[in-house]
């Protein structure tokens, strides 16, 4: 088997869909293409995803950009039948013949070319296209077929290449099947940079935002086929080759494209001797995580060739940034080919990229000198849109006295003495560098040491250790991450290697102690900077809510999970308060002492408008003797490569109440809003509801239930509209305090148009948060909760 075939098979296996994990019932954007536009231009953009057909409005952050919906397109058939293929090919040939005539070809030349194409494309082998249309066959709507008769020859071939991509290499993915076409108008004075773009509908809710970039240089889109063997395709005939070959791009420019399975895109540009080219790729930056791909993002690699096919440069990652950055000094005038592909030849429609090529003499200095915390490209790898350094380093840490590393503090003998508390600026300057700081303790106590390096964009993979004056190791730490099962509780969300070290150590007596910091991979250089906190423990916390925005119906109880990012051993109880004059009600209480998460439910009795409304929620706790409060941060829980999950920042916590005539049925737990049980016990649950369908069947299930808690699936409905079911605590269940919700699923039998019976199933009722306490088998002690 050929190498490319093996790689394609691997890519398909690594992109197998996870429909159960990724299933969402609100609008969800998979990608936007192209993912940017030039100032002063108007372009058509495709937004693909799931549940998008009902979208009525489109929004973009910032000023100077107007966006409107052109049309909503249903899912395009994954496999066009033979008749539809004939219709597409017939339209393609007609368009190409028109373009050839416009270019000056004689009728005889055009007819000869048409005859040649018929031999290679037997599109009229079955019936005439007129008969096919009379029989009801139509070309399905697709953004590549829009305005087809006005496309260039090269654009026609590109459309055919995408539409007729080999089915054996395609992945059927409902999450990318629907598309909304947008018209994007960018003012000539619009600010360059990244924007957030999202779709909404009063009845169906609002999608999560995606990145859309505004640039100030010429932009173009890749046209397939454009790999190394593009000119071996049968439609590139020698007598009309000039009509298919595009002109080389002129520096500077931005190329937009998509990578399909086994694909490698090449495009040509002109460069002059002495030009210092900076080539930057945005791929993971545009779509940070792909739930069903390994690794969990588009892992782009780029290669630069001369006009003869000689490889001149190759780049994969840029330090910790998966998006490549290449710097190349041109040695002679000529044409050059730039190739981009996935590192292991995967691909799909959402493998979207933007490549910027510019003459940037300043870039070499920027790439080599570094800064305190890496260069701008490594910092982009750890700061999602809207997140800054202030979001990474808490205010109380930022306010500590500052210090700076001295040049010769690389041993205990030359250790740099510091006074606590202190926030130090330093760097691991070479591969053998170890920075050592001396602190003096007047009495036994705890010492907290924390590194801010990777979180600020530094490639440093730190290790810290504390030793006494005799060299005895008191404590050591390499990586630190707070995890809840497979979820990484990290406010930045985009970091997958949590390389920053953190520890709290008990020091046995008074005297001098030494804090050592080094790189675990024996790397170093001017970019390997860090900030180092040395202090007594600074207990604290932040709270992240997921999902970042909630879609709800009037009266509906919608669950939101709260995650506590606890610092320096803080294990206290965390309460929550709604802002004044809130239109919402929250049920669920708090995050219990020592726990990392809790569930609340959000409800409104106000009629929905379909617009985003802020949900002002504060986390309140007593730290030490002081009562503190912080705004709850919003995040979306996303999956990386089938298993690990992250909390991607999502701006301000908000709610969309759908604009519907009827709200959700009321659900009222009867004498069971707080439950206290022991292992092995069961509880008969009762839910009073305001409405239930006649002759429907029902099942019940728990949402977000802790391990060891279950329900009997069968449910009984009494004549006075009360659902009854049994909740069970496993005999081996450990003591816990948690909030749960129960959902009633309605099952309704119906007969479809073909006369076949089927059963529809949907969640019809959900309870507010119910507090559950499981005590020890022989104990009456209650875990604190509210």
Residue, then its C-alpha position, 0 to 999 in steps of 0.5 A: x500500500x502506498x504511503x499516501x494511502x496509508x496516511x489517508x486511512x489513518x487520517x479518516x480513523x483519527x477523524x471518526x465522528x463522536x456524535x454522542x459527545x458533540x451532540x448539541x441541540x442549539x445552533x453550533x458553528x463548526x467553521x467559517x470560511x474564509x475566516x477573514x477579509x481585507x479592509x475596504x472589500x466586500x466578500x461572501x463567507x460560508x458559515x458551516x455547522x449544525x442547526x443553522x437553518x433557522x438562523x435569522x441574524x448575524x453579529x460581529x464585534x467591533x466597528x467598521x464591519x457590516x454582516x448580513x445573511x444571504x441565504x441558509x442552505x440545508x445539508x448538502x448530500x455527501x454523495x451526489x447521485x449520478x444524475x446530479x453529477x451530470x447536471x453539475x458537469x454539464x453546467x461546468x462545461x457550458x461555463x468553461x466554453x463561455x470563458x474560452x470564447x471570451x478569451x478569444x478562442x474560435x468556435x472551431x477550437x472551442x468545439x474541439x475542446x468540448x469534444x475532448x472533454x466529452x471523452x474524459x467526462x461522459x456527463x451525457x452518457x445517460x440522458x440529456x440534462x433537459x430530460x433529467x430536469x423534467x424528471x425532477x432532478x436538480x442541483x442541490x444548493x451549495x455555496x460553490x454553485x452560487x453564481x456558477x455561470x459567472x465563475x472563472x475556468x479555474x473556479x469551475x475546476x475548483x468547485x468540481x474538485x470539491x463536489x466530486x471529492x472521492x467518497x471513500x476519503x470523506x467523513x460524514x459529519x452532521x456537525x458541519x453539514x448545514x451552511x449560512x452564506x454571509x455578505x461581509x462588508x469591511x470599511x476601508x477604515x476598519x480596525x485590523x485585528x480579530x473579531x467575534x462572529x456569531x449567529x442567532x435566532x429568536x426561537x432557536x438561540x445563539x451560537x458560540x462565537x468564532x474568530x473572524x480576522x480583518x487584514x490590510x493586505x490583498x486576500x485570495x482563496x486557494x483553488x483546487x487542485x493545487x498540490x504538487x501533481x496538479x498539472x497531471x489531472x486530465x483537464x489540464x490539456x496542453x493546448x489550453x494550459x494557460x487558461x488554468x494556471x493562475x498568476x503568481x501572488x505578489x507579496x504581501x498577501x493572505x491566502x485562505x484555504x481548507x485542507x481535505x484528507x490527504x491534501x497538500x495545498x501549494x500556491x506560487x508567489x513572486x519574490x525578489x532577492x534581499x526580501x526578508x519574508x515572514x510567513x505566518x499560519x493561522x490554523x489552530x488560532x482559528x479553531x482551537x479544538x477539534x473534538x474528534x481528531x488526534x491531535x485535537x487541532x489542525x496541526x499545520x506544517x509548511x514547506x517552501x520550494x523554489x521554482x524547480x521544486x527544491x526544498x528551501x525551508x520547512x517549519x512545524x511548530x513555533x515553540x509552543x505554538x502549533x501554528x508555524x512561523x517561517x522567516x526566509x531571506x530570499x537569495x534570488x529573484x524568481x517564483x516560489x511555491x509554498x505548501x501547507x498540509x496537516x502533519x499526518x495528512x488528515x483533513x476535513x472542511x473545518x481544517x481552515x487556514x489563513x497564511x500571511x506572507x509579507x516582507x518584514x525586515x524586523x521579524x528576524x530580530x523579533x524571532x531571535x531576541x525574545x522577550x520576558x515571556x516569549x515572542x508575540x507568536x508564542x503569546x498568541x498560543x496561550x491567550x484566547x481572544x479577549x484574554x489578557x495577562x490580567x486574567x492570568x495573574x490574580x490582582x493580589x499577586x500582581x500587587x506584590x513587591x517586584x524583583x528581578x533575577x541577577x545574572x549569576x544566581x545559578x548555584x546555592x553559593x551564588x543564590x540571590x537573596x530575596x525578601x518575601x513576598x515577592x514577584x520575580x522576573x527572570x529567564x532561563x538564559x541557556x540550556x545549563x542555567x538554573x536560577x537559585x533564590x534564598x529565603x529566610x524563615x524566622x520560624x517553621x511555616x508554609x512556603x508557596x512558590x508559583x511559576x508564571x511562564x507557559x501561561x504568559x507565552x514562554x516556552x519554559x517547561x519549568x521545574x521548581x524545588x526547595x532545598x535546605x542549607x544542607x541540600x536536602x530536598x524539601x519539595x519539588x514540582x514539575x507540572x501543575x494542573x487542577x483536574x476534575x476527571x478529564x476536565x482541565x480547570x484552567x481559565x485560559x482554556x487553550x493550554x494543553x501542556x500545563x508546564x508551570x510549576x506550583x507548590x506549597x511546602x511545609x518548612x520544618x524550622x527557621x533558617x535559610x531555604x533555597x528555591x531552584x527553578x530550571x527547564x525540565x527539558x534542558x532548554x533555554x534562551x532569551x525567550x524562556x522567561x518567567x515570573x516567580x512568586x515566592x510568598x506565604x500561601x495566598x489562599x484564593x479562588x476563581x469560579x468558571x461557569x459552563x456553558x458560557x451562555x445559556x439557552x432557555x425557554x420561559x420557566x425552564x430550569x437549565x443546568x450550569x456547572x460551576x468550577x472552582x479554581x482553588x489556589x494555595x490550599x483554599x478549600x472553603x465553601x463558595x456561595x453565589x449571589x445574583x446581581x440586583x434587579x435580575x430577571x433570573x432565579x438560581x437554584x443550587x446554592x454553593x460549591x461545598x468545602x473541598x469540592x471542585x464543582x457544583x451544579x446550579x439551575x437558572x430559570x426565568x419566568x419572563x417572556x423570551x425575546x431571543x436576545x442575549x441578556x447578562x447573567x450577573x453572578x458573583x462568587x462569595x466566600x470567606x478567605x482567612x477572616x475576610x469576605x471576598x467576592x469575584x465575578x463568575x467567569x464564563x467558559x464553554x466546555x470543549x473536547x480535545x481528541x476524544x478525551x481531555x476537556x478544557x474550559x474555553x473563555x466565552x466572554x460574559x455569562x449570559x442567557x438567551x430566553x427563546x421567543x416562544x408562545x409557550x414556555x416550558x412546563x413548571x416542575x416542582x419537586x415535592x418534599x425532595x428539594x434537599x435529600x439526605x441518604x446513606x449508602x444503600x438507601x433509596x428514596x421515592x421521588x415526586x415531581x409535580x408538573x403543570x402539563x403532560x401529554x395525553x397517552x405519552x410514555x415517559x422515562x426518567x434520567x439524572x443529569x450530572x449525577x455523581x458516581x454511585x447515584x442512579x434512578x430506576x428508569x421507569x416512571x409512574x404518572x399519577x392522575x394529578x400530574x405527579x411523576x414518581x420514580x425511585x432514586x438509589x444510592x449504591x451501597x459502596x457510595x462515598x460520602x458526598x454533597x452535590x446538586x443533581x437534576x432529574x429529567x423526564x423524557x417523553x416518548x410518543x409513537x407516530x406513523x411516518x409518511x411511508x407508514x412505518x412506526x417510529x417513536x419520538x423522544x425528547x426531554x419534556x421536563x427538568x427539575x431545578x437543582x436538588x441538593x443531595x447529601x450522602x453521609x457515611x454508613x454509620x454516621x449522622x454527620x452531614x457534609x456542609x451544603x446549602 
